[in-house]
Structure formats: C-alpha cells, structure tokens
Amino acid sequence: MSELEAVKTRYIWRSATSARQKIIEYLPGISFCLLLVLGASYLSDHYGMSKILGALLLGMAFQAISQYQEFSPGLDFCARTVLRAGVAILGIRISFDQMTELGVAPLILVSTAVTGTIIFSIVLARLFKIDPVRGIISGAAVGICGVSAALAVASVLPSNKAIEKHLLCTVVAVTGISTICMVLYPGLLTSMGMTPEQMGLFIGASIHDVVQVFGAGEMISPDVAELATYTKMLRIALLVPTVVILALIYHKPEAKAGGFSRVVPPFLVAFVGFVILANVQVLPREGWVLLGDISQACLWMAMAALGAKTNLVDLWRIGGRPLLLIIINTLFIAAMSLLLII
C-alpha cells in the first residue's frame, strides 16, 4: 500500500469513527422525538388533535427529559439542524404562481412590520430608561426571527455584562412568548373570520420563530402554513441588511468583514433553492410528494424537541424588563400586522 493510499485509509477511518460517535451521541434524543411524533400521530388519528400541536404538548409534558445529558445533544440537533432542513425543504411547496398572485404585498407587510417594531422597541427602551442597545436586540428578536436575530444583531452591537444578561433573557423570553402565540393565534384568527390568505400573512408577519410560524399555520391548514412560511422567510431575509446597517452605525469593522457569511442563514439559501427546484419541474411527482413528506416529518420532530426544551416557568425568572419588552413588542407587531392586512 502506497503512502497516499495509507493516508486516505486513515482519513476514511477517522471520518467513519467520528460519524459513528455522532450517531451514538444524537440517537437517544432523536429517538425520543420520533416517539413523540408517533404519539402525536396517534392522537391525531383517534382524537382529531393537530399533529404539530400534539408533538409540542407531548414534548412539554416530558420537558424534564431535557435535563438528562444523554438526551440533550439529540434534542438540540432536532431543534436546530432538523428544523432548518425541514424549513428548507418546505420550499418545494412554494410555486412562482403563488408568489406572482401575492405580488409585493407580503414584502411591504414584512418590511413595515420589521422596521416599525425595531424603532418602536428603541423608543420603548428609552421610556423604560434602559440602554437603547437592549431595545434593538428585543426589537430584532420579535421583528425578524427570534433567537437567531437576537444573536446575530448582538454580535455587531456594543457589549457589556448587562447587555449579555439581557441577551440571555431575551432568548428565553422570545422562545416562550412565540410558543404561546403559536397556540393562541390560530383560534383567535379563525374566530375573527379572516380569510386563509389574511391568516397566513398575519402568522408569517407576527410570530417570532420559524417553527412556531409553521406550527400555527399547520393548525389551520397546509395552505395557510405555506403562505405563513413564505412570509416568514421574507422577514428572515431582512436580517442581512439589518445587521449590516447596525454594523455601520456602531462601527464594528470586524463584524462587517465576515458578517455576511455569518448572518445569511444557510437554510434560507436552501429554501430558495428548493423553490426554484419545485418550479423548474425537474423532479417527478413522486419525488415532489416525498420531499414534502420529509419536510413535514422534520418539522414535527423539531416541534417535539422544542416542546421538550421549553420551560414556560423560566419566563418568570428572567426579570421584568426583558420580558416586558418582548411582550409589548409582540403586541405591537401583531397590531401593526393586523392593521396592514385588514
């Protein structure tokens, strides 16, 4: 065996060993999420409960399992990687005809809602006599895409111990409030007699994290979930110019230099790719259906993991001001979105 072949063999062996270790590490958490999805499917088939809501509630019922180290890596993998894969593949269900029919209305809606929420949050922070930077973090978390936006925006803003603590509080608060919105909004919107298009636009423009957007839409109908997800992806796309503008304002050249590659979510790029793939019709019908089923399964698993990682009691332990900022911003973006849609 030549030296080159020996090097290749060692590389393949290390890669295989690393992959096997990852599988062993993630398997308990992934298996747990799959079990919850099967339980949610049973509840849906026999009692008519929404699968997405069933997965969330079952996850929350077994929230204590997230405290065990054996399950944490798999739960994190489902809540992040599996979620993003599911959202990306969901692009296979978006057609250019739908986008043309909607026109620029979703873009105008999300641009106004995101900009208005961030500005409102800064003003609110001043009224509360706290650092405007904290207002920007809270406004971006509510206005753009929850935890991801809070972390991305914080990376280009001045930092100190108080702001770092506020960021951690914001991460907890925005996840909890977004989950509450996911459960409450479908019933409220249905009772208001809104059309499916209005409900999809509202959910996509007002709920913070992408998995909760899909979950709320799916509780109403698949069509509402598709429109809500498309609207939400437009909000996520606004994270890039928001971070660039803030980096310029706060003069952090190290953030600007490599910021674009860090800020652009890979799953957003993949989502656009799947939208294009769906519309050029290179896949047979069976492949299109299979990808749609895979996307739903990924999102159900992510919802189960989210439920297991969500402890709403933690909301009352984070302090008054961060929680109040998130709640008021949530009410503001909901009211603004409602006024723009109706």
N, C-alpha and C positions, 0 to 999 in steps of 0.2 A: 504494500500500500504506500502510495506516494505521500509526501508531507502535506500537499494540498488536500488530498482525499482525507487524510487524518484530521486536519483542521475542520473540514466540512462535517465529518462524522461527529467530532466533539461539539460543534455548534448545534447540530441537529439534536444530539443527545441532551444538551443543556436546555434547548428550547422545549423539547418534549417533557423534560423533568419539570421545568417552570410551569408549563401548561397543566400538567397533572397536579401540581401543588395548588394552582389557582382553582382548578375544578374542585379539589377536595375542600379548599377554603370556602368557596362560594356555595357548595352543594346544600348544606343544611338550610340556609336562608332561602335559596331558590326553591327548594322542595317545599318549604313551609308556604311560600307564596302560591305555588301551584296547588297545594292542598286547599288554601283559602279560595282560590279561583274555582276549584271543583265544588266546594261548599256553596259558593255564591251561585254557581250554575244550578245546583240542586234547589236552592231557594227560589231561583227564577223560574225553573220548570214547574215546581209544585205549588208555589205561593205567589207567583207573579211579581216578585221583587226584581227591580233593576239589577242586573249583574254587577254593574260598576258600583252601585251603592252598596250592594251586598258584600263585595270584596272590601270596600272601605270599612264598613261597620264590623265585619269579622276581624279585619286587621286591628281595629281599635279595641275590640273585645279581648284580643290576645296581645295587647301592647306590651305587657310585661316581658314577653319573649325577647324583645329587642335589647333587654338589659344583659342577656347572655352573650358572651363574646363569640361563641360558636356560630350564632345566627347573624351577628352584625354585618360581616362582610357581604354575605349574600343579600341581605335586606338593602344595604347601600347600593349594591350592584343593580338590583331590580329598580330601586327608586331613582337611579341616575342613568346608567347605561341602557337598561331595558326600556325605560321610559323614553329616552331620546330616540332609540331605534324605532319604537312604536310610533312616535310622533312623525319621524322622518318618513316612514313607510306609508303613513296616513296620506301623504301627498298623492299617492296613487289613486285616491278617490276624488281628487280635485280636477275639474275639467276647465279648459280655456273658455268654453261656452258659459260656464257658471261665472267665471271671472269677468267676462265681457258683459254678461247680463247685470252683474252688480255694479260695474263701472268703477268710478273713483270714489263712490260713497264710503266704502269701508276705509279707504286711505285717509279721506278727510276726517272721518269719525275718529280714527285712532290717533292721527296727528294732533287734532284738537284736544282729545282727552288726555294724551300723554303730556303735551306741553302745559295744558291748564293745570293738571294735577301736580306737576313738579313746581310750577310757580306758586300755586296755592299752598303747597307744603312749606315752601320757603317763608311765605308770609305768615303761615300758622306758627312756624318755629319762632319767628320774631315776636309774635303775640305771646307765646309761652316763655319768652326771654331765654331761649336756648340757642346754641350755635347754629347758624343757617346751614352749615355742612350736614348736620343731623337731619335737617329738613329736606335737603337734597337726597340723602340716602333713603329716607322714608318715602319721599315722593316718587323716586325712581323704582323702588320696590313695588309700590302699588300701581304706578302708572305703566310700567313696562313689563317686567316678567319676574316679579317676586324675588326669591333668594338670589338668582343669577344676576339680576340687575343690581341689587344691593351690593353684592361683592365686586362686580365689575366697576361700578361707579366709585365705590370706596377706594379702589386701587389707584385712582387718579386724583383723589382729594387729600388735603392735609389730614394728618392723623395724629392722635394722641390717645391716652388711655381712656378718656371719657368717650371719644368717638368710637374707639374699638369696642367698648362695652355697649354703646348704642347700636352698633352694627350687629353684635350678637343678639341683642334683644329684638332688633328688627327682624332678623332671620326667624326667630321663634314666633314672633307675633304675626308676621305676614303668612307663614305656613298655616297657623291655626285659624286666622281670620278667613283666609282663602278657602279652607276646608269647610268652614261654617257657611260661607257664601255658596259653595257648590251644592250643599244640601238644601239651602233655603230658596235660592233663586228659581229653580225650575217650577216649584209650586206657585210662587208668587207671580211669575210671568204668565203661567197658564191661567191663573185666576183673573189676571188683568185682560185676558182676551187678546193678547198680542199675536201677530202672525208668526209663522215659523221663521221668516226672514228677519223680522224685528228681534225675535228671541235670540237667534244665532248671532246677530250683530251685537246685541246688548251683552250677552255672555262673553263673547270674544273680546269686547272692549272694556269690560269692567272687572272680571275675575283675574286674580294676580298670576297664579302659576298655570302652566300649560296643561298639566294633567288634570287639574280641577276644572279647567275650561272644557276639556273633552268630556269629563265625567258629568258635568252639569248638562251639556248638550245631549249626551247619550241618554240621560234620564228622560229627555223629551222625545227625541227621535234621531236616527242616524243622520238625516239631512241637516238638522239643527247642529249636530255635533261637527259635521263637515264645515259648515259656514262659520261656526264659532272658532274652530281651529284655524281656518284660513285667516280670519280677522285677528286672532291672537298672534299668528306668525308675522303679520304686518307690524304689530306692536313690538315684537321681538327684534325685527329688522331695524327699528328706530333706536335700539341700544347702541349701535355703532356710531351714528352722528352725535348722540347724546354724550357718550364717553369722550369722543374727540373734542367736542366743544368745551366740555368741562376741563379736559387736559390743557387746552389752550388758555382758558381763563385762569387756571390755577398754576400754570407754568411748570408742568412736570414733564420735561423732555424725555426722561427715561420711560415714562408711561406712553408717550406718543410714539416713540421709536418702534417698539414692538407691540404696541397696543392693539393694532388692527387684528393681528393674528390671534391675540388672546381674547378679543371681545366678540368676534364673529363666531357664533355658536356653530360647530360642525353640523349639528343636526338640522339647523336652518338651511345650510347649503344642500344637505342631503334631501331635505323636504322639497326644495326647488327642483332638484334633480329628478325626484320621483314624479313630481307634477309634469315635468317635460316628458318623462318616460311614458306616463299614462296617456299623454295626448299625441305622441308620435305613433302610437299603436304598433309597437314592435313586439309586444307580448301577446300571446293567445289569451282568449277569455279566461281559460282555466288558471293561467298564471296570475292574471289580474285579481281573480277571486281569492287565490291562495295568499297573495301578498296582503290583501285586505283582512283576511282571517288572522294572519300572523300579526298584523298591526294591532288588531283588537285584543288578541291574547297577550301581547306585550303590555298594552295599556291596562288590562285587568290585573296583571301581575304587579305592575307599578303601583296601581291603586291599593292593592293589598299591602304592599311594602310601606306605602305612605301611611296607611292606617296604623300599621304596627309601629311606625316611628313617631306617630303623632300623640302627644300627651297634652290635651287642652288645659289640664291643671297648671301646666307650666306658664300659661298665659298670665296667670295671676301672680307669678313670681318674678316677672321681668321688670317691674317698676311701672309707675303710672304714665309718665310722659311718652316713652316709646310706644306703648300700647295705645294711648290716646291719639297719637299722631297717625298710626296705622288705621285706627277705627274711623277717625274723621276723614282721612284721605279716601278711605274705601267708600264712605257715604258720598263724598264729593264726586268721585269718578263715576259712581253709579247714577247720581242725579244728573251729571253732565251728559253721560251717555244716553240716558233716557230722554232728556230734552232734545238731543240731536237726532234721535231715531224716530220719535213720535211726531 
